Amino acid sequence: MNDILTLGFSPCPNDTFMFYPLVHGLVDTGGLSYRERLEDVETLNQLALKGELDVTKVSYHALGHIRDKYALLRSGSALGRGCGPLLVTAGDTGLQDLAGKRIAVPGRYTTALLLLRLFDPTLENFQVMPFNEIMEAVTSGRADAGLIIHESRFTYQDFGLRKLLDLGEWWEGETGLPIPLGGIVARRSLGAERIAAVERALRAGVEYARSHPDQAARYIGEHAQEMSADVCAAHIELYVNDFSCDLGDEGVRAIECLMERAEKAGIAPPSREGLFVQ
């Protein structure tokens, strides 16, 4: 194999940490090379919906809409416990007051929004904006509440915001399973051989990154310029874990549960394909 594949991932520290070894040739790529494209996760979701990337990070919500064209890889996921999206507010709004309120959300196909819709199907006044603008929208009064992801869970209190709901805690209490946030998918048309090579290289890259945690510091910092080193480290520690190396049986059960609930709620269409390439 001698192919160049397009590879999409976000500039968030957990992604740049995991993908650094792969894109810098520090692990065996099985003859494949990659042209990376760094975008906000909702942009990656939209690109995957259009089928424009060979391999990419996507929200698990988006996965529910692209399973016929993309297969999930067992490595590279953001999945775990105590790492779910938070719903925050600046005022005295309570959960019982959310009906009709303006809720800032980080994208139509983010897992955060899927979880919120599963939690309360009556909510519908969503204002979509980049995730890093949500806290300012809430503090300024442009939104009554905000659904925050990524590093915002470490900094929202600095903005004078308070937590209304931890959707990760809700999910874990409902299902007993870890929360699946985002995963890596490959275009099914690449074929089983190339997809297997991508998966092997990605797993090797994640293992390399975890064994050499300081090597990617400059690369991470270049893409997280407004984030302190401490927040970067906390972000990586929270979102890169054993599930990132391999989903395992528990991880697969969590994803299947999320897909089933999304289908039952009419949020994601059914698929004739399994999660993985057979």
N, C-alpha and C positions, 0 to 999 in steps of 0.2 A: 504494500500500500504506500502510495506517495501522494497524499491529498492535503489540501489546505481547507480547513473547516472554519466557518464563522462561529465564534464563541462569545456569547453574551453573558455578562454578569454585572453586578452592581458595584459602585465604588465604596460600598459599606465595608468596614474592616473585616468582617467575617468572610466575605467573598474574596477580597483582594488577598487576604491571608491564605485561603485555601487554594486559590488559582495561581498564586505567584510561582510555585515550583513548576506547574504545567506550562505556563506561557513563557517561562525563562529556561526551558529545556533542562531542568534539574532532575527529571524522571524520564524513564523510557516511555515514549509516546507511541510505540508500535508503528512507526513510519508515518504517523500523522503529524501535521503542524497546524497551528491555530492563528487566526487573525481575530484578536480580541476586540470587543465592542462593549464599553462600559456605559451603562445607562441606569437611571432610576428603575426600580423593579416594575413599576406600572408601565413604563415605556417598553421594557422587555416583554411584559405580558402582551402588550398590543402587537409587538413585532412577531411574537410566537403565534398569536391569533391569525396573523397574515401569512404565517409560514416562511418568514424571511430569514431565520437563523437556523444553522445546522444543529448547534448545541447551545442551550441557554438555561440560565436560571429563570424560573417562573414562580409565581405564587401558586400554592396548591388550589386556590380558587380557580385560577386560570387553567390549571391542569384539567379541571372538570370539563372545560370547553374544547380542549385540543387533543384529547386522548386518541382520536382516530388517526391523527397525523404525527403525534409525538409519543415516544415511549419514555417512561421514567427510568432514571439510572439509580442504582442502589447507593451511590456515594454522592457527597456534596450537599446533602440536605441541611436545612435549618429546621430542626425538630427537637423538642425537648420538653422539660418541665420548668415552670416558673419563668417562662419567657414570652408570654402571650401579649397581645396588644392591650392597651389601656384606653379606657374612655375617661376623659378629663374635662373639667369645667373650671371657670374662673369665679362663678357666682354661687348662689345657693340652690341651683337646680339639682333636683334629685332624680333618681332613675324613674320614679313614678311621674315625672314632669316632662319626659322626653317627647311625648307625642306631639308632632307638628314642629318641634324645635329644629333649628338649623344645626346639623352635625357635619363638621368638616371631616372628610375621609381621604385616605391617601391613594384612592384609585378604585375604579369600578370592579376590577378583577383581583384585588388584594384579598388575601385570606382574612385580614382584619375585618373587612366589610362583610365577607361571607359569615364569619362568626357572629358579628353583630346582628345580621339579618336572621340567623338561626336562633339567637338569643331572644330577639323581639321582632317577629315578622311584621308588626304594625308600623315600624319606623320606615320612613321613606323620604324625608327632607334632607337629602345628602348633598353636600357641597364638595365636589372633587377638586383637590389641589395637591401640589407636591407635598410629600410628607414633612419636609423641613419648613413649610409655611404654616402648618396647622396650629402650632402653639401660639404664634403671633396672631392668627385669626381669632383664636379664642380670647386671648388677653385684650384684644382691641374691640371685642364685641361683634365682630363680623360673623362669628359663629357662636352658638350657645354652648356647644360641646365639641370636643375634638377626639378623633380616634387616632392615637399615636402609636408608632412602631419604631423599630431600630433604636438608635441611641437616645431618642426622646424619652424613653422610659427612665433613663438615668438623670435627666435634666429638667423634667417638667416642673418640679417643685421650685426650681430657680426662677421660673416664670410666674410664680404665685398661683399655680394651678393645683387643683386637688383631684384625687382619683375618685371616679364614680364607680368604676367596674374594671376588674381584671378579667378579661375574656379567657385568658389561659387558665386561671383558677376555676372559672365556670366550666370550661371544657373538661378539665381534669376531673372535676366533681361529677359531671354528667356521665362521663365515659370511663373514667379510670385510666385513660390512655394519655400518652404525651401529646402535645399539640403540634401538628404538622403545619409549618408556616410557608416554607419555600423549598423547592427541589430542583434538580437538574434534569432536563429532558433532551432527548436526541431525536432528530427527524427519522421516522420509521423507514423512509426511503433510502437512508444510508445503508441499510442492510444489517443483518445480525453480526457479521464479522467486524465491520467498522464500529458499530455501536459497542460491541464487547471490548474492542481496543480502547475506545474512549473511556469506558467505565474502568478498565484496569489502570489506565493512566491517571484518571481523576482520583481513584482511591490511593494510588501511590503518592500523588501530589498532596492529598490531605494528610496522609501518614508522615510524609516528609516535613510538611509545615509544622505539624504538632511536635515532631522530634527536633526541629530547628526553629523555634519560635521567634528568634530575633532576626533571622535573615531577611525577612520581608518588611522590616520596619520602615525603611525609606519608601518603598513602593506603597505601603499602606498609607503612610503620611502624605504622600503626594496626592492621594485621592480623598483624604479626609482632613483637608487643610483647616477646617474650622472646628475640629474636634481635638480635645486635649489627649495627651498620651494615656492618662488614666482612664478616660472614657473609652478610648480605643481598646485598651487592654480588657476592660470590663465587658465590652461588646463582644470581643472574640471569645472570652471565657464563657459567656452565656450562650452564644449561638454555635460555637464549634465544639462538638462533643463526640461521643462514640457513635451516635446516629449519623454524624457527618461522614464517618468512615464507611459504615454499612448500616442500612436501615434496620436490618434484623427482622425477626418475626413481629416484634412489638411495634416497630415503626411502620411496617406494612399494614398491620391491623389498624393503626391509627389513621393512616391515609385512606384505607378502604372504608372505614367508618365515616370519615369526613365526606367522601364521595357519595356514599349511600344517603347520608343526611341531606346533602346538597341536592341530589336527585329527587328525594322524597319531598323536599320543600319546593321543587320546581325551579330551583336556582341554577342548576347545571343539567344539561341533557344527558340521557343515557348513552352509553358507548358500547359498540360491539367488540371493542378491543380490551384486552387486559391491561394492567398498568405497565407491564414489562414486555420486552420482546421475548417471545417464546423460543 
